[in-house]
Amino acid sequence: MILVAGSTGNLGTEIVRLLRERGESVRGLVRSTSAPEKVAHLGELGAETVKGDLKDRASLDAACRGVKTVISTVTMITTAQPGDSFTDTDAAGTISLIDAAREAGAEHFIFVSFDMESFPDSPLTDAKRAVEAHLRKGVGGIDYTILQPTPFMEIWLGPHLFGDLSAGEVKVYGQGNGSVPYVSVYDVAQVAVNAVYSPSARNRTITFCGPDLITQREVVQEFESAIGKPLIVTEVPEQVLEIQWQSAQNPFEKVFAGLMLGLAKLDQTKVHSDEHLPQNMTTVHDFAQRRASGETGPRSG
């Protein structure tokens, strides 16, 4: 049995789908507040679901019974409920899940973090680092795999952070001339699933990215080519993001400003590669073409 925490999110649901395609028994950890249609979709994929909360250790103990592997994609950044916090949910809650998995006899915990090297400190990075450190301690002998993907194209090149293609308006963060190694959430899901079966993924931190390096300005050109018309580009100055990050009044403001500032500063010079990556990864060109045509979900074929 494989437990997927964060199973109603885009990444978690895709992991469930891929595991079920392999014939695995999968249990999705969901919250009482999870969208009913997303929980129902897990059932349609053939997964069982169990209600739990990272702040409720007893519910985690129940969820982990009979589980061999746990995959956690959890973050409350877009799904926060009253009482959630990066400290209590993303950090302490995930650590509690690790401990519950270990005590239930699970052998392997796969944690989806992110490549934080170019991003300033925030409650989110603090939480991710705390979980990573707990896993690396190796308490109780449970094996771990820490995945550190680069920025997800579905998020950073989606309608909320990049822009509305129908309106013809998009944003770049900073001057937009630094190389960004965007990766698709569907490729991240495949790496997570590959790690389930690979002994060489055990007790490792795997930092990886998409197949190419591309600047935000070049991304705009890809989308202009895909939709066949020019886009109006608004630049969010790096100095503004720096001020927002430094003056943030609450954890969410600090996290969002830090993520945008990190992207504005990002200028990666090489592509990370690893044996666990899919052979044919999604490029920004692929993604722009699919988004322009209204397609969603993983590539077909």
BALOBA-1460 file (C-alpha; in Angstrom, 3 decimals):
// residues 301
<rec num="1" residu="m" x="0.000" y="0.000" z="0.000"/>
<rec num="2" residu="i" x="1.260" y="3.470" z="-0.929"/>
<rec num="3" residu="l" x="-0.067" y="6.515" z="0.931"/>
<rec num="4" residu="v" x="-0.167" y="9.813" z="-0.960"/>
<rec num="5" residu="a" x="-0.502" y="12.906" z="1.219"/>
<rec num="6" residu="g" x="-1.707" y="15.941" z="-0.685"/>
<rec num="7" residu="s" x="-3.600" y="13.588" z="-2.989"/>
<rec num="8" residu="t" x="-6.254" y="16.099" z="-4.076"/>
<rec num="9" residu="g" x="-3.705" y="18.583" z="-5.400"/>
<rec num="10" residu="n" x="-2.632" y="18.510" z="-9.056"/>
<rec num="11" residu="l" x="0.695" y="16.859" z="-8.246"/>
<rec num="12" residu="g" x="-0.743" y="14.386" z="-5.748"/>
<rec num="13" residu="t" x="-3.593" y="13.361" z="-8.046"/>
<rec num="14" residu="e" x="-1.198" y="12.740" z="-10.921"/>
<rec num="15" residu="i" x="1.000" y="10.602" z="-8.652"/>
<rec num="16" residu="v" x="-2.076" y="8.574" z="-7.692"/>
<rec num="17" residu="r" x="-3.000" y="8.150" z="-11.358"/>
<rec num="18" residu="l" x="0.468" y="6.939" z="-12.326"/>
<rec num="19" residu="l" x="0.652" y="4.514" z="-9.415"/>
<rec num="20" residu="r" x="-2.769" y="3.094" z="-10.213"/>
<rec num="21" residu="e" x="-1.674" y="2.613" z="-13.837"/>
<rec num="22" residu="r" x="1.052" y="0.373" z="-12.435"/>
<rec num="23" residu="g" x="-1.517" y="-1.595" z="-10.485"/>
<rec num="24" residu="e" x="-0.474" y="-0.323" z="-7.069"/>
<rec num="25" residu="s" x="-2.805" y="-0.179" z="-4.093"/>
<rec num="26" residu="v" x="-3.024" y="3.513" z="-3.249"/>
<rec num="27" residu="r" x="-4.509" y="5.360" z="-0.311"/>
<rec num="28" residu="g" x="-5.084" y="9.096" z="-0.590"/>
<rec num="29" residu="l" x="-4.894" y="11.191" z="2.563"/>
<rec num="30" residu="v" x="-7.615" y="13.850" z="2.320"/>
<rec num="31" residu="r" x="-9.001" y="16.452" z="4.671"/>
<rec num="32" residu="s" x="-12.587" y="16.872" z="5.774"/>
<rec num="33" residu="t" x="-12.462" y="20.184" z="3.894"/>
<rec num="34" residu="s" x="-11.172" y="18.681" z="0.636"/>
<rec num="35" residu="a" x="-13.300" y="19.410" z="-2.430"/>
<rec num="36" residu="p" x="-15.786" y="16.511" z="-2.808"/>
<rec num="37" residu="e" x="-15.268" y="16.304" z="-6.557"/>
<rec num="38" residu="k" x="-11.509" y="15.897" z="-6.085"/>
<rec num="39" residu="v" x="-12.002" y="13.170" z="-3.490"/>
<rec num="40" residu="a" x="-14.476" y="11.454" z="-5.823"/>
<rec num="41" residu="h" x="-11.925" y="11.583" z="-8.643"/>
<rec num="42" residu="l" x="-9.441" y="9.659" z="-6.503"/>
<rec num="43" residu="g" x="-12.074" y="6.953" z="-6.159"/>
<rec num="44" residu="e" x="-12.591" y="6.945" z="-9.916"/>
<rec num="45" residu="l" x="-8.862" y="6.321" z="-10.291"/>
<rec num="46" residu="g" x="-9.223" y="3.290" z="-8.052"/>
<rec num="47" residu="a" x="-7.641" y="4.713" z="-4.906"/>
<rec num="48" residu="e" x="-9.108" y="4.458" z="-1.442"/>
<rec num="49" residu="t" x="-9.259" y="7.611" z="0.656"/>
<rec num="50" residu="v" x="-8.800" y="8.233" z="4.339"/>
<rec num="51" residu="k" x="-9.563" y="11.458" z="6.181"/>
<rec num="52" residu="g" x="-6.807" y="12.964" z="8.242"/>
<rec num="53" residu="d" x="-5.097" y="16.158" z="9.259"/>
<rec num="54" residu="l" x="-1.385" y="16.774" z="9.673"/>
<rec num="55" residu="k" x="-2.136" y="18.448" z="13.008"/>
<rec num="56" residu="d" x="-3.976" y="15.334" z="14.276"/>
<rec num="57" residu="r" x="-1.430" y="12.595" z="14.982"/>
<rec num="58" residu="a" x="-4.061" y="9.925" z="15.665"/>
<rec num="59" residu="s" x="-5.498" y="10.399" z="12.179"/>
<rec num="60" residu="l" x="-2.010" y="10.007" z="10.693"/>
<rec num="61" residu="d" x="-1.400" y="6.800" z="12.631"/>
<rec num="62" residu="a" x="-4.621" y="5.398" z="11.179"/>
<rec num="63" residu="a" x="-3.741" y="6.544" z="7.650"/>
<rec num="64" residu="c" x="-0.315" y="4.880" z="7.803"/>
<rec num="65" residu="r" x="-1.473" y="1.422" z="8.923"/>
<rec num="66" residu="g" x="-0.311" y="-1.212" z="6.463"/>
<rec num="67" residu="v" x="1.560" y="1.339" z="4.346"/>
<rec num="68" residu="k" x="4.944" y="0.514" z="2.808"/>
<rec num="69" residu="t" x="5.683" y="3.855" z="1.119"/>
<rec num="70" residu="v" x="4.511" y="7.409" z="1.801"/>
<rec num="71" residu="i" x="4.692" y="10.199" z="-0.770"/>
<rec num="72" residu="s" x="4.024" y="13.700" z="0.550"/>
<rec num="73" residu="t" x="3.278" y="16.652" z="-1.716"/>
<rec num="74" residu="v" x="1.600" y="18.621" z="1.070"/>
<rec num="75" residu="t" x="1.774" y="22.366" z="1.395"/>
<rec num="76" residu="m" x="-0.928" y="24.601" z="2.743"/>
<rec num="77" residu="i" x="0.132" y="27.521" z="0.546"/>
<rec num="78" residu="t" x="-3.059" y="27.342" z="-1.555"/>
<rec num="79" residu="t" x="-5.314" y="25.258" z="0.685"/>
<rec num="80" residu="a" x="-4.911" y="26.834" z="4.126"/>
<rec num="81" residu="q" x="-7.711" y="26.282" z="6.602"/>
<rec num="82" residu="p" x="-8.272" y="28.031" z="9.953"/>
<rec num="83" residu="g" x="-5.541" y="26.939" z="12.343"/>
<rec num="84" residu="d" x="-3.042" y="26.098" z="9.592"/>
<rec num="85" residu="s" x="0.397" y="27.640" z="9.475"/>
<rec num="86" residu="f" x="3.656" y="26.895" z="7.722"/>
<rec num="87" residu="t" x="5.180" y="26.051" z="11.098"/>
<rec num="88" residu="d" x="2.394" y="23.811" z="12.387"/>
<rec num="89" residu="t" x="1.203" y="22.254" z="9.139"/>
<rec num="90" residu="d" x="4.004" y="22.217" z="6.554"/>
<rec num="91" residu="a" x="6.783" y="21.649" z="9.086"/>
<rec num="92" residu="a" x="5.517" y="20.034" z="12.304"/>
<rec num="93" residu="g" x="2.622" y="18.312" z="10.546"/>
<rec num="94" residu="t" x="4.799" y="16.692" z="7.899"/>
<rec num="95" residu="i" x="7.321" y="15.666" z="10.545"/>
<rec num="96" residu="s" x="4.455" y="14.061" z="12.451"/>
<rec num="97" residu="l" x="3.484" y="12.165" z="9.289"/>
<rec num="98" residu="i" x="7.065" y="10.926" z="8.922"/>
<rec num="99" residu="d" x="7.066" y="9.701" z="12.510"/>
<rec num="100" residu="a" x="3.667" y="8.036" z="12.082"/>
<rec num="101" residu="a" x="4.890" y="6.299" z="8.928"/>
<rec num="102" residu="r" x="8.038" y="5.081" z="10.662"/>
<rec num="103" residu="e" x="6.161" y="3.759" z="13.683"/>
<rec num="104" residu="a" x="3.658" y="1.995" z="11.405"/>
<rec num="105" residu="g" x="6.519" y="0.129" z="9.747"/>
<rec num="106" residu="a" x="6.720" y="2.036" z="6.469"/>
<rec num="107" residu="e" x="10.021" y="1.582" z="4.646"/>
<rec num="108" residu="h" x="10.256" y="4.667" z="2.453"/>
<rec num="109" residu="f" x="9.158" y="8.316" z="2.700"/>
<rec num="110" residu="i" x="9.284" y="10.450" z="-0.470"/>
<rec num="111" residu="f" x="9.059" y="14.177" z="0.217"/>
<rec num="112" residu="v" x="8.441" y="16.733" z="-2.513"/>
<rec num="113" residu="s" x="10.315" y="19.874" z="-1.505"/>
<rec num="114" residu="f" x="11.719" y="22.378" z="-4.006"/>
<rec num="115" residu="d" x="15.064" y="23.771" z="-5.136"/>
<rec num="116" residu="m" x="15.453" y="26.641" z="-2.669"/>
<rec num="117" residu="e" x="19.007" y="27.674" z="-3.525"/>
<rec num="118" residu="s" x="18.044" y="30.919" z="-5.291"/>
<rec num="119" residu="f" x="15.058" y="31.790" z="-3.102"/>
<rec num="120" residu="p" x="15.195" y="34.017" z="-0.002"/>
<rec num="121" residu="d" x="14.197" y="32.757" z="3.423"/>
<rec num="122" residu="s" x="10.503" y="32.599" z="4.201"/>
<rec num="123" residu="p" x="8.182" y="30.519" z="6.387"/>
<rec num="124" residu="l" x="7.840" y="28.079" z="3.470"/>
<rec num="125" residu="t" x="11.572" y="27.544" z="2.986"/>
<rec num="126" residu="d" x="12.001" y="27.245" z="6.762"/>
<rec num="127" residu="a" x="9.332" y="24.532" z="6.847"/>
<rec num="128" residu="k" x="10.776" y="22.598" z="3.926"/>
<rec num="129" residu="r" x="14.273" y="22.689" z="5.424"/>
<rec num="130" residu="a" x="12.971" y="21.469" z="8.779"/>
<rec num="131" residu="v" x="11.306" y="18.458" z="7.148"/>
<rec num="132" residu="e" x="14.377" y="17.696" z="5.043"/>
<rec num="133" residu="a" x="16.594" y="17.814" z="8.142"/>
<rec num="134" residu="h" x="14.264" y="15.457" z="10.020"/>
<rec num="135" residu="l" x="14.365" y="12.950" z="7.168"/>
<rec num="136" residu="r" x="18.142" y="13.093" z="6.881"/>
<rec num="137" residu="k" x="18.510" y="12.230" z="10.572"/>
<rec num="138" residu="g" x="17.403" y="8.729" z="9.645"/>
<rec num="139" residu="v" x="15.645" y="8.225" z="12.959"/>
<rec num="140" residu="g" x="14.228" y="4.720" z="13.179"/>
<rec num="141" residu="g" x="15.702" y="3.510" z="9.910"/>
<rec num="142" residu="i" x="13.039" y="4.666" z="7.445"/>
<rec num="143" residu="d" x="14.569" y="5.416" z="4.049"/>
<rec num="144" residu="y" x="13.898" y="8.777" z="2.442"/>
<rec num="145" residu="t" x="13.954" y="10.474" z="-0.914"/>
<rec num="146" residu="i" x="13.860" y="14.270" z="-1.031"/>
<rec num="147" residu="l" x="12.822" y="15.725" z="-4.381"/>
<rec num="148" residu="q" x="13.828" y="19.307" z="-5.148"/>
<rec num="149" residu="p" x="12.252" y="20.373" z="-8.443"/>
<rec num="150" residu="t" x="12.629" y="23.852" z="-9.894"/>
<rec num="151" residu="p" x="9.633" y="26.192" z="-10.536"/>
<rec num="152" residu="f" x="6.517" y="24.462" z="-11.891"/>
<rec num="153" residu="m" x="5.477" y="25.794" z="-15.293"/>
<rec num="154" residu="e" x="1.808" y="25.068" z="-14.529"/>
<rec num="155" residu="i" x="2.027" y="27.569" z="-11.661"/>
<rec num="156" residu="w" x="4.487" y="30.191" z="-12.882"/>
<rec num="157" residu="l" x="3.254" y="30.135" z="-16.485"/>
<rec num="158" residu="g" x="-0.406" y="29.701" z="-15.566"/>
<rec num="159" residu="p" x="-3.200" y="32.284" z="-15.484"/>
<rec num="160" residu="h" x="-2.620" y="33.515" z="-11.928"/>
<rec num="161" residu="l" x="1.105" y="34.293" z="-11.935"/>
<rec num="162" residu="f" x="1.875" y="34.663" z="-15.650"/>
<rec num="163" residu="g" x="-1.288" y="36.085" z="-17.101"/>
<rec num="164" residu="d" x="-4.550" y="35.837" z="-18.982"/>
<rec num="165" residu="l" x="-3.856" y="34.892" z="-22.593"/>
<rec num="166" residu="s" x="-7.364" y="35.826" z="-23.695"/>
<rec num="167" residu="a" x="-6.790" y="39.354" z="-22.410"/>
<rec num="168" residu="g" x="-3.342" y="39.446" z="-23.992"/>
<rec num="169" residu="e" x="-1.625" y="40.557" z="-20.795"/>
<rec num="170" residu="v" x="1.198" y="38.791" z="-18.961"/>
<rec num="171" residu="k" x="3.760" y="39.517" z="-16.235"/>
<rec num="172" residu="v" x="7.478" y="39.004" z="-15.846"/>
<rec num="173" residu="y" x="9.259" y="39.221" z="-12.506"/>
<rec num="174" residu="g" x="12.310" y="41.443" z="-12.465"/>
<rec num="175" residu="q" x="13.786" y="42.224" z="-15.863"/>
<rec num="176" residu="g" x="13.024" y="38.712" z="-17.022"/>
<rec num="177" residu="n" x="16.438" y="38.051" z="-18.564"/>
<rec num="178" residu="g" x="17.670" y="35.309" z="-16.247"/>
<rec num="179" residu="s" x="17.409" y="31.671" z="-17.300"/>
<rec num="180" residu="v" x="14.667" y="29.726" z="-15.501"/>
<rec num="181" residu="p" x="14.579" y="25.902" z="-15.624"/>
<rec num="182" residu="y" x="10.785" y="25.438" z="-15.513"/>
<rec num="183" residu="v" x="9.573" y="21.876" z="-14.942"/>
<rec num="184" residu="s" x="6.129" y="20.378" z="-15.504"/>
<rec num="185" residu="v" x="4.172" y="19.108" z="-12.520"/>
<rec num="186" residu="y" x="3.470" y="15.951" z="-14.552"/>
<rec num="187" residu="d" x="7.184" y="15.260" z="-14.922"/>
<rec num="188" residu="v" x="7.656" y="15.836" z="-11.184"/>
<rec num="189" residu="a" x="4.942" y="13.244" z="-10.554"/>
<rec num="190" residu="q" x="6.794" y="10.765" z="-12.753"/>
<rec num="191" residu="v" x="10.042" y="11.347" z="-10.845"/>
<rec num="192" residu="a" x="8.223" y="10.698" z="-7.571"/>
<rec num="193" residu="v" x="6.785" y="7.451" z="-8.906"/>
<rec num="194" residu="n" x="10.141" y="6.389" z="-10.354"/>
<rec num="195" residu="a" x="11.666" y="6.909" z="-6.912"/>
<rec num="196" residu="v" x="9.245" y="4.366" z="-5.429"/>
<rec num="197" residu="y" x="10.836" y="1.572" z="-7.432"/>
<rec num="198" residu="s" x="14.492" y="2.611" z="-7.564"/>
<rec num="199" residu="p" x="16.948" y="1.509" z="-4.857"/>
<rec num="200" residu="s" x="19.323" y="4.249" z="-6.040"/>
<rec num="201" residu="a" x="16.756" y="6.884" z="-5.026"/>
<rec num="202" residu="r" x="16.912" y="5.816" z="-1.377"/>
<rec num="203" residu="n" x="18.491" y="8.192" z="1.111"/>
<rec num="204" residu="r" x="19.141" y="10.793" z="-1.549"/>
<rec num="205" residu="t" x="18.230" y="14.373" z="-2.321"/>
<rec num="206" residu="i" x="17.420" y="14.660" z="-6.016"/>
<rec num="207" residu="t" x="17.520" y="18.193" z="-7.396"/>
<rec num="208" residu="f" x="16.192" y="18.432" z="-10.936"/>
<rec num="209" residu="c" x="14.581" y="20.695" z="-13.502"/>
<rec num="210" residu="g" x="12.923" y="20.706" z="-16.884"/>
<rec num="211" residu="p" x="14.719" y="19.980" z="-20.161"/>
<rec num="212" residu="d" x="15.728" y="23.513" z="-21.076"/>
<rec num="213" residu="l" x="16.753" y="26.887" z="-19.688"/>
<rec num="214" residu="i" x="14.670" y="29.815" z="-20.883"/>
<rec num="215" residu="t" x="14.278" y="33.416" z="-19.810"/>
<rec num="216" residu="q" x="10.924" y="34.914" z="-18.910"/>
<rec num="217" residu="r" x="11.218" y="37.169" z="-21.974"/>
<rec num="218" residu="e" x="11.736" y="34.110" z="-24.169"/>
<rec num="219" residu="v" x="8.700" y="32.521" z="-22.515"/>
<rec num="220" residu="v" x="6.637" y="35.522" z="-23.632"/>
<rec num="221" residu="q" x="7.872" y="34.973" z="-27.191"/>
<rec num="222" residu="e" x="6.868" y="31.299" z="-27.023"/>
<rec num="223" residu="f" x="3.353" y="32.248" z="-25.952"/>
<rec num="224" residu="e" x="3.118" y="34.982" z="-28.586"/>
<rec num="225" residu="s" x="4.034" y="32.410" z="-31.212"/>
<rec num="226" residu="a" x="1.518" y="29.928" z="-29.782"/>
<rec num="227" residu="i" x="-1.426" y="32.343" z="-29.785"/>
<rec num="228" residu="g" x="-0.370" y="34.209" z="-32.918"/>
<rec num="229" residu="k" x="-0.420" y="37.725" z="-31.506"/>
<rec num="230" residu="p" x="1.724" y="40.020" z="-29.370"/>
<rec num="231" residu="l" x="1.245" y="40.183" z="-25.612"/>
<rec num="232" residu="i" x="1.272" y="43.217" z="-23.337"/>
<rec num="233" residu="v" x="4.033" y="42.636" z="-20.784"/>
<rec num="234" residu="t" x="4.026" y="44.153" z="-17.307"/>
<rec num="235" residu="e" x="7.350" y="44.020" z="-15.482"/>
<rec num="236" residu="v" x="7.206" y="43.635" z="-11.710"/>
<rec num="237" residu="p" x="10.456" y="45.348" z="-10.628"/>
<rec num="238" residu="e" x="12.862" y="43.341" z="-8.498"/>
<rec num="239" residu="q" x="13.215" y="46.309" z="-6.142"/>
<rec num="240" residu="v" x="9.465" y="46.284" z="-5.483"/>
<rec num="241" residu="l" x="9.545" y="42.570" z="-4.717"/>
<rec num="242" residu="e" x="12.516" y="43.085" z="-2.403"/>
<rec num="243" residu="i" x="10.602" y="45.733" z="-0.459"/>
<rec num="244" residu="q" x="7.507" y="43.517" z="-0.295"/>
<rec num="245" residu="w" x="9.591" y="40.628" z="1.027"/>
<rec num="246" residu="q" x="11.383" y="42.732" z="3.633"/>
<rec num="247" residu="s" x="8.238" y="44.512" z="4.843"/>
<rec num="248" residu="a" x="5.815" y="41.555" z="4.750"/>
<rec num="249" residu="q" x="3.393" y="41.690" z="7.689"/>
<rec num="250" residu="n" x="2.254" y="38.057" z="7.723"/>
<rec num="251" residu="p" x="3.649" y="34.642" z="6.717"/>
<rec num="252" residu="f" x="1.690" y="34.422" z="3.479"/>
<rec num="253" residu="e" x="2.898" y="37.809" z="2.280"/>
<rec num="254" residu="k" x="6.454" y="36.789" z="3.164"/>
<rec num="255" residu="v" x="6.171" y="33.510" z="1.269"/>
<rec num="256" residu="f" x="4.615" y="34.920" z="-1.893"/>
<rec num="257" residu="a" x="6.987" y="37.884" z="-2.025"/>
<rec num="258" residu="g" x="9.931" y="35.555" z="-1.441"/>
<rec num="259" residu="l" x="8.886" y="33.199" z="-4.223"/>
<rec num="260" residu="m" x="8.408" y="36.025" z="-6.721"/>
<rec num="261" residu="l" x="11.692" y="37.638" z="-5.676"/>
<rec num="262" residu="g" x="13.485" y="34.323" z="-6.054"/>
<rec num="263" residu="l" x="12.131" y="33.864" z="-9.561"/>
<rec num="264" residu="a" x="13.141" y="37.417" z="-10.466"/>
<rec num="265" residu="k" x="16.713" y="36.708" z="-9.337"/>
<rec num="266" residu="l" x="16.931" y="33.200" z="-10.795"/>
<rec num="267" residu="d" x="19.530" y="32.751" z="-13.530"/>
<rec num="268" residu="q" x="20.491" y="29.097" z="-13.734"/>
<rec num="269" residu="t" x="23.444" y="28.169" z="-15.909"/>
<rec num="270" residu="k" x="23.030" y="24.413" z="-16.267"/>
<rec num="271" residu="v" x="20.304" y="21.808" z="-16.495"/>
<rec num="272" residu="h" x="20.154" y="19.284" z="-13.642"/>
<rec num="273" residu="s" x="19.942" y="15.724" z="-14.879"/>
<rec num="274" residu="d" x="19.238" y="12.482" z="-13.062"/>
<rec num="275" residu="e" x="18.523" y="8.861" z="-13.942"/>
<rec num="276" residu="h" x="15.057" y="9.129" z="-12.392"/>
<rec num="277" residu="l" x="13.834" y="11.805" z="-14.813"/>
<rec num="278" residu="p" x="11.412" y="10.888" z="-17.619"/>
<rec num="279" residu="q" x="13.032" y="10.494" z="-21.029"/>
<rec num="280" residu="n" x="10.786" y="12.998" z="-22.816"/>
<rec num="281" residu="m" x="10.109" y="15.918" z="-20.513"/>
<rec num="282" residu="t" x="7.715" y="18.762" z="-21.212"/>
<rec num="283" residu="t" x="9.362" y="21.858" z="-22.673"/>
<rec num="284" residu="v" x="8.040" y="25.391" z="-22.303"/>
<rec num="285" residu="h" x="7.306" y="25.303" z="-26.037"/>
<rec num="286" residu="d" x="5.128" y="22.211" z="-25.495"/>
<rec num="287" residu="f" x="3.379" y="23.843" z="-22.573"/>
<rec num="288" residu="a" x="2.728" y="27.128" z="-24.389"/>
<rec num="289" residu="q" x="1.237" y="25.308" z="-27.367"/>
<rec num="290" residu="r" x="-1.022" y="23.222" z="-25.143"/>
<rec num="291" residu="r" x="-2.153" y="26.149" z="-23.023"/>
<rec num="292" residu="a" x="-2.886" y="28.214" z="-26.122"/>
<rec num="293" residu="s" x="-5.081" y="25.404" z="-27.440"/>
<rec num="294" residu="g" x="-6.885" y="25.050" z="-24.109"/>
<rec num="295" residu="e" x="-5.456" y="21.619" z="-23.271"/>
<rec num="296" residu="t" x="-4.863" y="20.647" z="-19.662"/>
<rec num="297" residu="g" x="-3.404" y="17.607" z="-18.000"/>
<rec num="298" residu="p" x="-0.434" y="15.490" z="-19.046"/>
<rec num="299" residu="r" x="0.633" y="15.130" z="-22.646"/>
<rec num="300" residu="s" x="-1.091" y="12.308" z="-24.477"/>
<rec num="301" residu="g" x="0.770" y="9.577" z="-26.251"/>
